[in-house]
Amino acid sequence: MSLPTPAKTVMRTDPYQVFGLFTKSPTPFIPQAGLTDGAIRVVGNDFIAWYSNQTDIVLENELPEAIRALGHVPHPLCLRANRTYQLAGPFSQDPNSGEAMMSFGCDTQTFLGFDHLPPAAVAGKTLINGIGKVLDFHFDDVENCGGLWNLTVNLNHEFYDPVQEHVLEFTNTCVFGYMTLPALEWTQINTGTTMMIYGTVGAKDPVSNRFIVQVLDYACLGNVPEII
């Protein structure tokens, strides 16, 4: 008797979660040259508060991309300089400044150690998943009879900024590559379609300033007005 296939619960989280390796040094390639505690309290009290840290993720080109991490934690658990963590939580990007940010809590941070991992070890390995609405899309190489088409979708998402207490809308560019739908299923993709995606953050578009996600899995949910 074969065992049942486990459910893919990774696709059923709040809009846009980021999983990645982060270094807490202000200068990622020189971790010794940082503060012993880089967290700044922005909202809250002495027991628990929102702490802000400047950190980074490493894209496929092995260059760091700055990101602001907001942690809702007691002070002893706030992120500290010259350490490596794994964080999970809602992700966003300010549509005006282009600043990337994420939030996390006590149960979604993991201290990995004092070693500073080389960029090549974590480049392009930040995982991201969430729900969004199709802003626009296009297919490349549609005349290739071998089926090697490439679907690119710009997905619009929402993020609640816990410090500013308002909702941000932002867009990520999702590249499907070999995960592109077969031609018979192209009608599932339309402007306004709600999709769930799971993939890796590989690059950042120099023109639009949007993050580029390499899709590893997806689901089309149709027109669901309140899901995001």
Wavefront OBJ file of the C-alpha trace (Angstrom):
o trace
v 0.000 0.000 0.000
v 1.535 3.296 -1.071
v 1.659 6.298 1.215
v -0.564 9.289 0.343
v 1.060 12.315 -1.243
v 1.388 15.130 1.343
v -0.663 18.261 0.713
v 1.170 21.333 -0.587
v 0.316 23.631 2.307
v 3.103 26.010 1.242
v 0.665 27.614 -1.195
v -1.908 28.466 1.476
v -0.151 31.147 3.471
v -0.822 34.862 3.746
v 0.011 36.897 0.634
v 3.699 36.752 -0.111
v 5.986 34.977 2.239
v 9.749 35.112 1.947
v 12.112 32.400 3.085
v 15.772 33.254 2.848
v 19.170 33.518 4.441
v 19.929 36.960 5.756
v 23.102 38.446 7.190
v 22.693 41.158 9.779
v 25.880 43.016 8.985
v 25.482 46.529 7.513
v 28.273 45.577 5.099
v 27.404 42.019 4.030
v 30.822 41.040 2.739
v 32.631 42.340 5.838
v 30.502 41.022 8.725
v 33.031 42.071 11.367
v 32.516 45.713 10.507
v 29.053 46.067 11.974
v 27.262 46.992 15.165
v 26.673 44.315 17.777
v 22.974 45.166 17.703
v 21.585 46.777 14.581
v 17.883 46.581 15.503
v 15.991 49.854 15.970
v 12.689 49.944 17.840
v 10.098 51.782 15.777
v 6.744 50.964 17.456
v 5.867 49.266 20.737
v 6.834 49.040 24.391
v 9.615 47.550 26.502
v 8.017 44.095 26.484
v 7.370 43.584 22.765
v 7.769 45.944 19.836
v 8.407 46.243 16.126
v 12.157 46.328 15.473
v 13.636 47.378 12.143
v 16.816 45.917 10.645
v 18.524 46.644 7.360
v 19.619 43.374 5.790
v 19.780 41.808 2.343
v 18.974 38.849 0.163
v 21.363 37.553 -2.489
v 20.105 37.408 -6.066
v 21.304 35.041 -8.783
v 24.087 37.435 -9.787
v 25.513 36.982 -6.244
v 24.974 40.656 -5.443
v 23.084 41.642 -2.275
v 19.712 43.352 -2.541
v 18.786 45.513 0.443
v 15.640 44.672 2.381
v 14.160 46.073 5.582
v 13.120 43.389 8.063
v 10.450 44.318 10.623
v 10.359 41.949 13.574
v 7.522 41.855 16.122
v 9.549 40.360 18.962
v 10.751 40.972 22.540
v 14.053 42.830 22.665
v 16.157 39.741 23.542
v 14.974 38.113 20.307
v 15.594 41.021 17.936
v 18.072 40.398 15.132
v 21.701 41.217 15.823
v 24.628 42.166 13.642
v 27.156 39.687 12.268
v 24.810 36.720 12.452
v 22.946 34.677 9.857
v 19.218 34.017 10.145
v 16.427 32.356 8.233
v 13.274 34.471 8.238
v 9.720 33.872 7.068
v 6.923 36.383 6.789
v 4.871 38.667 4.540
v 6.959 40.454 1.908
v 6.437 43.754 0.116
v 8.069 46.478 -1.912
v 7.309 50.175 -1.614
v 5.917 51.192 -5.033
v 7.401 54.685 -4.756
v 10.846 54.206 -3.210
v 11.375 50.625 -4.417
v 12.418 49.610 -0.890
v 11.828 45.930 -0.169
v 10.541 44.946 3.249
v 9.204 41.978 5.159
v 7.767 41.299 8.597
v 8.342 38.330 10.876
v 7.705 37.136 14.421
v 9.304 35.060 17.158
v 8.167 31.792 15.601
v 9.282 32.639 12.060
v 12.951 33.436 12.654
v 15.744 30.896 13.014
v 19.279 31.721 14.109
v 21.678 29.762 11.876
v 25.025 30.775 13.312
v 27.823 33.320 13.284
v 29.348 32.158 10.000
v 28.859 34.490 7.078
v 27.786 32.293 4.190
v 29.454 33.049 0.841
v 27.106 34.708 -1.666
v 27.353 31.750 -4.061
v 25.876 29.454 -1.401
v 22.620 31.408 -1.095
v 22.381 33.244 -4.435
v 18.888 33.019 -5.885
v 17.689 30.677 -3.134
v 15.191 32.982 -1.449
v 11.797 31.292 -1.715
v 8.590 33.230 -2.142
v 4.938 32.262 -2.415
v 1.641 34.061 -2.354
v -1.571 35.185 -3.990
v -1.972 38.002 -6.485
v -4.038 39.367 -9.345
v -2.771 39.382 -12.922
v -1.954 42.950 -13.933
v -0.788 41.971 -17.425
v 0.927 39.039 -19.129
v 2.551 37.914 -22.365
v 3.813 34.762 -24.053
v 7.200 34.601 -25.802
v 8.135 32.263 -28.673
v 4.508 31.254 -29.279
v 5.368 30.133 -32.819
v 7.747 27.490 -31.505
v 5.914 24.287 -32.400
v 7.977 22.377 -29.849
v 6.064 24.007 -27.017
v 9.030 25.917 -25.565
v 6.913 28.957 -24.767
v 7.639 31.298 -21.891
v 4.843 32.964 -19.930
v 5.591 36.184 -18.047
v 2.976 37.500 -15.622
v 3.009 40.726 -13.623
v 1.164 39.932 -10.390
v -0.242 42.656 -8.167
v -0.187 42.052 -4.396
v -1.129 43.790 -1.160
v 0.870 44.155 2.057
v -0.168 45.703 5.360
v 2.632 47.859 6.745
v 2.414 47.353 10.529
v 4.449 50.480 11.294
v 2.758 52.970 8.978
v -0.568 51.125 9.415
v -1.623 51.223 5.792
v -1.880 48.833 2.862
v 0.741 48.870 0.102
v 0.144 47.545 -3.385
v 3.153 46.242 -5.284
v 3.907 44.124 -8.337
v 6.284 41.237 -8.963
v 7.241 39.898 -12.387
v 6.771 36.121 -12.513
v 8.678 34.200 -15.196
v 7.261 30.724 -15.804
v 9.814 29.213 -18.198
v 9.344 25.435 -18.314
v 6.319 25.853 -15.992
v 4.429 27.723 -18.724
v 0.898 26.462 -19.246
v 0.265 24.319 -22.349
v -1.531 26.136 -25.162
v -4.868 24.470 -24.370
v -4.839 26.123 -20.926
v -3.905 29.654 -21.981
v -7.503 30.792 -21.529
v -7.012 30.445 -17.746
v -4.768 33.526 -17.759
v -6.529 36.874 -18.086
v -6.125 40.350 -16.665
v -7.671 40.233 -13.204
v -7.228 36.482 -12.763
v -6.230 35.494 -9.224
v -3.188 33.221 -9.033
v -1.131 31.490 -6.367
v 2.564 31.172 -7.177
v 5.610 29.589 -5.572
v 9.139 30.298 -6.753
v 12.546 31.840 -6.161
v 13.569 35.497 -6.170
v 16.230 35.507 -8.850
v 16.682 39.063 -10.063
v 15.410 42.623 -10.120
v 14.324 44.385 -13.289
v 16.534 47.478 -13.778
v 13.758 49.372 -15.588
v 10.603 48.589 -13.600
v 12.507 47.996 -10.317
v 10.313 44.941 -9.733
v 11.597 41.663 -8.355
v 11.659 38.789 -10.844
v 10.340 35.471 -9.556
v 11.189 32.170 -11.260
v 7.971 30.181 -10.877
v 8.282 26.612 -9.572
v 4.576 25.936 -9.003
v 1.306 27.804 -9.497
v -2.478 27.574 -9.408
v -5.074 29.640 -11.275
v -8.006 30.560 -9.022
v -10.087 32.493 -11.540
v -11.736 35.785 -10.626
v -11.804 35.888 -6.825
v -12.368 39.546 -5.847
v -11.692 39.321 -2.090
v -8.913 36.729 -1.850
v -6.030 39.200 -1.615
l 1 2 3 4 5 6 7 8 9 10 11 12 13 14 15 16 17 18 19 20 21 22 23 24 25 26 27 28 29 30 31 32 33 34 35 36 37 38 39 40 41 42 43 44 45 46 47 48 49 50 51 52 53 54 55 56 57 58 59 60 61 62 63 64 65 66 67 68 69 70 71 72 73 74 75 76 77 78 79 80 81 82 83 84 85 86 87 88 89 90 91 92 93 94 95 96 97 98 99 100 101 102 103 104 105 106 107 108 109 110 111 112 113 114 115 116 117 118 119 120 121 122 123 124 125 126 127 128 129 130 131 132 133 134 135 136 137 138 139 140 141 142 143 144 145 146 147 148 149 150 151 152 153 154 155 156 157 158 159 160 161 162 163 164 165 166 167 168 169 170 171 172 173 174 175 176 177 178 179 180 181 182 183 184 185 186 187 188 189 190 191 192 193 194 195 196 197 198 199 200 201 202 203 204 205 206 207 208 209 210 211 212 213 214 215 216 217 218 219 220 221 222 223 224 225 226 227 228
